Amino acid sequence: MRVTYNWLKDFVDIKIPPKELADKLTMAGLEVVALEAKDDDFIFEIEITSNRPDWLSILGVAREVAAITGAKLKNLCLPEAGKKHPKVKQHNGKLRIEIEDKKDCPLYTARIIRGVKVGPSPEWIKKRLELVGCRSVNNVVDITNYVLFELGEPLHAFDLDKINQEKIIVRRAKAGEKILTIDGLESNLSKDVLAIADSGKVIAVAGVMGGKDSEVGFTTKNILLEAAVFNPVIIRRSRQSIGKTSEASYRFERGVDLEMVARASLRAAQLLQEFCGAEESGFAISGLSSLQVTQVDLDIVYVCKILGVSLTAAKIKQILAGLGFSIKQKSKNILRVQVPCFRQDVKQQIDLVEEVSRIFGYERIPNTIPSVKPDIAVEGTRELVREVKNALLGLGLNEAITYSLIDRRGLVDAGFASGVKPVEVMNPLSQEQEILRPTLMLGLGRAVGFNLNQKQEHVAIFEIAGIFKAEKEPEENLALGIALSGTKSFFTAQGKVKDEAGLLNLKGILEKVFGRLGVSGYEFISQNDSLVQICVEKEKIGAMFELNHQSLNSLAIKNRSVFLCEISLEKLFSFARLNKKFTPLPKYPGVTRDISFILKENFSVQEILVQLKEKGQPLLSDVKIADYYQGKQIPAGYRGFTLSCFYASGERTLTEKEVQPVHDLLCELLGRQFEAKLR
Amino acid sequence: MDINLIQTQIEGDLAKIDSLSELEEVRAKYLGRKGLLAELTGAIAGLPVEQRGAFGKQVNALKNQTLDLFIKKEKELTAGNTVVKKSNLDIGMPGIAQELGVLHPITRVTEEVCAIFRKMGFSILGGPEIETEYNNFTGLNIPLEHPSREAFDTFYLKDYSKMLLRSHTSPAQVRLMKDKKPPLAIVVPGRVYRPDAVDASHSFMFHQIEGFMVDENIKLSDLKGLLETFAKAVFGNDIKMRFRPHFFPFTEPSAEVDISCIICKGKGCSVCGRKGWLEILGSGMIHPNVFKHVGIDAKKYTGFAFGMGVERIAMLKYGINDIRLFFENDLRFLRQF
């Protein structure tokens, strides 16, 4: 909202320069986001928080200026809080106001003004309106706007001769009713819209915009000046329903001061008489006859306790009085505070504490450090996630963060739409955000595609985030996704080496992660050449696979292979054993014996390792693949392996005599059960 | 067998070599378990008794001389790099090590912020991204029909009544305060969602960090002190901090926290919108209505809460000018952090 330095001075003497005033306002909660010198005035652009509709006027800001500078408000004889609503003599008994529901419209006033001469506004009105960002229309409309900006009470002038003059009805619109508003657009109305109607039709959308038919123009002679208060909720619904906002709706939606209604109407009438040659000939009012007065008891000890600063009753009284509150000392520490009508936001003690702290100045409140009683409670899965991330970073993977909201189309096109029913968003901005992702794969696949298109030779990324599915309740599960593509090249002492990504890289990465978490008993079960299920203790926790042609196409990836895996971290973490136990180091040296052999391609080396470990008990303490090869020396359809068998005992140094029979047995087993040929 | 001949042969072999690995080969040849000297020692037993003594002495003498020769040669080979003639080290060549991965800058900043609060005694906890309307709004004293709701524009879920994607991390306050008893000192980082059209400074998904503390006698001055410590830890000791009154429905009194612009040092530039100040977080004393909703006695306990946008902090800290970069996952971007 904009206010000007000179306009403020109509209501309060300001002894400080504009820049200093801007800083003071900012530090009192009216953030001045821009200060601009224009003509012989200064424009303050202020951000008004939604709890303070009373600041949406020159007068409202002037009140604050008075409070923070210690000056007095002038040029206003405001009705005192708590008094009955000022009765105005009703001249013209003919005009009737009907309010269908007082909840929608607590107060409505109509003033008949005859003989206006519509023309351009005086320069000073035009100029002030321009400075606060309002276009000049004609003198009548400008005066209603001038009062709106000055006092914060929106007014509307109808051309009296273009409406049915018997009565004004404030009612909900009916389905099927329409109105052409002053912006030249037609709106369909509904029961969610509050309307101003004459005995025939709707003449305005209450508090939002007037109708074109009854707009004040250069031929207008007589006007009906509306000043009212509407329920903020119905104004919000109305303006949403017709999709229009205005300076009026902005204020009604936040709450308009009931006490200001009659004053604003009178102020406009005076200006109309002065600058449009008009004569007042009638006034009608309907609605509340008395105002509710709020009283709050404020405990001084509570103020000091919340703020961490000691303030005297006198200081607190002085601050609140400056803001327009009236205060009585109820007891030693309790002040009885009467809230002025324009401060509908003040309802309880804490609201007054805020007022005191604002004006006292946050900068004068000391900085202290609270003593914390730390809670050493477990931080849930965060520690485990950190372990996983650390392991992945060490393995050279980079963390990605991709959108949790995705398009269903992309999911289907990439072939990632499994049977899982996705959670749908009711109000997405576009199809790109229509569902919550049931998998991390699409985001990771897209990130890989993006990087390959940026000519990256090697992409290795992971993401740890929630995936979602629609069950009876929407489910949210933490998942780990990894994507690999391209060729990693690195140096060794022998020169540059290249390693092309494949499923075995994913397997290796996962084994390290599992090891880090103390997860054992895991299996990689190959479904086919491009799909591997990942299980821990027979429970499926995820899968890894190579993207097929369709997926690659949909991700715009050409001539590259991409490998993805996704694992449920909830499931994985349920197998984690982070409590490490020390195993004593071996006292006696062991014996390593190698076995080299060739194996038909259809035999699984995994199975061999399992069998050897079992049959080699108790002396065989470990068996590993030491080397493997395929090539010239190996017959077609075979793979060559060297297994390294480590024999050891915790009780003695093993002798050749003990090891040899076991080793022979294992060699024999290889030949018999797996058709391996020893080399 | 001529012992002297053997010694000459050993000396000849040692003279030819110039690396430690070759030395080990020669050592194996003569001094190894199956080496020549072991063979000679083994042969003693096969000699006639009268020859054994003399031959044994000769072998022993040879062994000692040989050991000395090896020690001498080894010293020669290891005495200073200049002696290693065949070394082809060029330290200008690329170093050999496995490539390290990097954390996403959002995670980096989140971890950094959490670590600061952890040092001050806070626990780090999480909360779900799918929330109830109650936790996201009502429990936080945000009326259903109120303009303040607009600041928290929200994605609702289809098929689930009153369920939504949290538009801020504050609903974690409601969950945790319902669940746990004071004293509480908790920080909750996480993803949040708002239906904002994507541009250089808006994203429909972003990250926040929420923190709150509840105990007897928690004061506004505590919040100020704690946040100043935090801001200096993140942005450096020479920044100024400003605590500016603001409005949030779930705190009162509320404050926005500004730091002096880290680009122009407060003079006013395009980054701070000529204000000289950068807003970094929102905060305040927890509203008694929130305590009422979660069943904490507002007469006994007071508390403060604060929340910040991680992208904003990261953008300021690293000088990133477009929020979309965070979600493109361009490796050339990620590897800079």
Contacts between the chains, C-beta under 8 A, distances in Angstrom:
chain1	res1	chain2	res2	distance
A	26	B	244	6.4
A	27	B	242	7.9
A	27	B	244	6.2
A	27	B	245	7.3
A	28	B	245	6.2
A	29	B	244	7.3
A	29	B	245	3.3
A	29	B	246	6.4
A	29	B	247	7.4
A	31	B	244	6.8
A	31	B	246	7.7
A	31	B	256	7.9
A	33	B	273	7.3
A	33	B	275	7.3
A	34	B	274	7.9
A	49	B	246	6.3
A	49	B	247	3.5
A	50	B	146	7.2
A	50	B	147	4.4
A	50	B	148	4.6
A	50	B	150	7.9
A	50	B	151	7.7
A	50	B	247	6.5
A	51	B	148	7.3
A	51	B	247	4.6
A	51	B	249	7.9
A	52	B	247	7.2
A	232	B	145	7.6
A	232	B	146	7.9
A	232	B	147	8.0
A	233	B	145	4.3
A	236	B	145	6.1
A	236	B	147	7.3
A	237	B	145	7.9
A	253	B	147	5.8
A	254	B	147	5.8
A	305	B	217	7.1
A	305	B	219	7.0
A	305	B	302	7.0
A	306	B	219	6.5
A	306	B	220	6.2
A	306	B	253	7.6
A	306	B	285	5.9
A	306	B	302	6.2
A	307	B	219	6.4
A	307	B	220	4.9
A	307	B	221	6.9
A	307	B	253	7.8
A	308	B	219	3.2
A	308	B	220	5.5
A	308	B	221	3.0
A	308	B	222	6.5
A	309	B	221	6.6
A	348	B	288	7.0
A	349	B	288	8.0
A	350	B	252	4.9
A	350	B	253	7.9
A	350	B	285	7.7
A	350	B	287	6.7
A	350	B	288	5.5
A	351	B	252	6.7
A	353	B	252	7.4
A	353	B	253	6.3
A	354	B	245	7.6
A	354	B	252	5.1
A	354	B	253	4.0
A	354	B	254	7.5
A	357	B	220	6.7
A	357	B	245	7.6
A	357	B	253	4.8
A	358	B	245	4.7
A	358	B	253	7.0
A	362	B	220	7.9
A	362	B	224	7.5
A	362	B	243	4.3
A	362	B	244	6.9
A	362	B	245	6.2
A	362	B	253	8.0
A	362	B	255	6.1
A	363	B	242	7.6
A	363	B	243	6.8
A	365	B	220	5.8
A	365	B	221	5.3
A	365	B	224	6.1
A	365	B	243	7.7
A	366	B	221	5.0
A	366	B	224	7.5
A	366	B	225	7.7
A	367	B	221	6.4
A	367	B	224	4.6
A	367	B	225	3.7
A	367	B	228	5.4
A	368	B	219	6.9
A	368	B	221	4.4
A	368	B	222	5.3
A	368	B	224	7.5
A	368	B	225	4.6
A	369	B	120	8.0
A	369	B	222	6.9
A	369	B	225	4.7
A	369	B	226	6.4
A	369	B	229	7.0
A	370	B	213	6.4
A	370	B	215	7.4
A	370	B	218	5.9
A	370	B	219	7.7
A	370	B	222	3.9
A	370	B	225	7.5
A	370	B	226	6.5
A	372	B	120	6.5
A	372	B	121	3.1
A	372	B	122	7.2
A	372	B	183	7.5
A	372	B	185	4.8
A	372	B	213	7.2
A	373	B	121	7.7
A	373	B	183	4.5
A	373	B	185	7.7
A	373	B	215	7.1
A	374	B	121	4.2
A	374	B	123	7.5
A	374	B	185	6.9
A	375	B	123	5.2
A	375	B	183	7.6
A	375	B	184	7.3
A	375	B	185	6.9
A	375	B	186	7.9
A	376	B	123	7.9
A	377	B	123	5.9
A	379	B	123	6.0
A	379	B	124	5.2
A	379	B	125	6.2
A	380	B	125	6.5
A	380	B	126	6.3
A	381	B	126	7.6
A	382	B	124	5.9
A	382	B	125	7.8
A	382	B	126	6.7
A	389	B	103	6.8
A	389	B	107	7.6
A	392	B	101	6.1
A	393	B	100	6.1
A	393	B	101	4.1
A	393	B	102	6.9
A	393	B	103	6.6
A	394	B	98	7.9
A	394	B	100	6.8
A	394	B	101	7.4
A	395	B	98	7.9
A	395	B	101	6.8
A	396	B	98	6.1
A	396	B	99	4.3
A	396	B	100	6.3
A	396	B	101	5.0
A	397	B	101	4.3
A	398	B	101	4.7
A	398	B	102	5.2
A	398	B	104	7.9
A	398	B	331	6.2
A	398	B	334	5.1
A	398	B	335	7.0
A	399	B	101	7.1
A	399	B	102	6.8
A	399	B	103	5.0
A	399	B	104	4.2
A	399	B	107	5.9
A	399	B	334	7.3
A	400	B	104	6.5
A	400	B	329	4.1
A	400	B	334	7.3
A	401	B	104	5.0
A	401	B	106	5.7
A	401	B	107	7.6
A	401	B	326	6.5
A	401	B	327	6.3
A	401	B	329	7.0
A	402	B	327	6.5
A	402	B	329	6.6
A	403	B	204	7.8
A	403	B	205	5.5
A	403	B	327	6.0
A	404	B	129	7.0
A	404	B	191	6.4
A	404	B	193	7.6
A	404	B	205	6.0
A	405	B	155	7.5
A	405	B	165	7.9
A	405	B	193	7.0
A	405	B	204	6.6
A	405	B	205	6.5
A	423	B	130	7.3
A	423	B	157	6.0
A	423	B	159	8.0
A	423	B	160	7.7
A	424	B	157	6.9
A	424	B	158	4.0
A	424	B	159	6.5
A	425	B	155	5.1
A	425	B	156	7.3
A	425	B	157	6.5
A	425	B	158	6.6
A	425	B	165	7.4
A	426	B	155	7.4
A	426	B	156	4.2
A	426	B	157	6.1
A	426	B	158	4.4
A	427	B	155	6.2
A	427	B	156	5.8
A	427	B	195	6.4
A	428	B	155	7.1
A	428	B	195	7.4
A	429	B	195	5.1
A	429	B	196	7.8
A	429	B	197	6.2
A	429	B	204	6.6
A	433	B	155	7.5
A	433	B	195	7.9
A	433	B	204	5.9
A	436	B	130	7.7
A	436	B	165	7.6
A	447	B	328	7.7
A	447	B	329	4.1
A	450	B	328	6.3
A	450	B	329	6.8
A	450	B	330	6.6
A	451	B	329	7.3
A	451	B	330	6.6
A	451	B	331	5.3
A	454	B	330	6.3
A	454	B	331	7.7
A	454	B	332	6.9
A	456	B	331	5.6
A	459	B	331	6.7
A	460	B	101	7.1
A	461	B	329	6.6
A	461	B	331	7.7
A	465	B	191	7.4
A	466	B	129	5.7
A	466	B	191	7.7
A	468	B	130	7.1
A	470	B	159	6.7
A	473	B	160	7.5
A	474	B	130	5.1
A	474	B	157	6.2
A	474	B	160	5.7
A	474	B	163	6.3
A	476	B	128	5.4
A	476	B	129	6.1
A	476	B	130	5.5
A	488	B	99	7.6
A	490	B	96	7.7
A	490	B	98	7.3
A	490	B	99	6.9
A	491	B	93	7.8
A	491	B	94	5.1
A	491	B	95	7.9
A	491	B	96	5.1
A	492	B	96	6.2
A	493	B	96	6.7
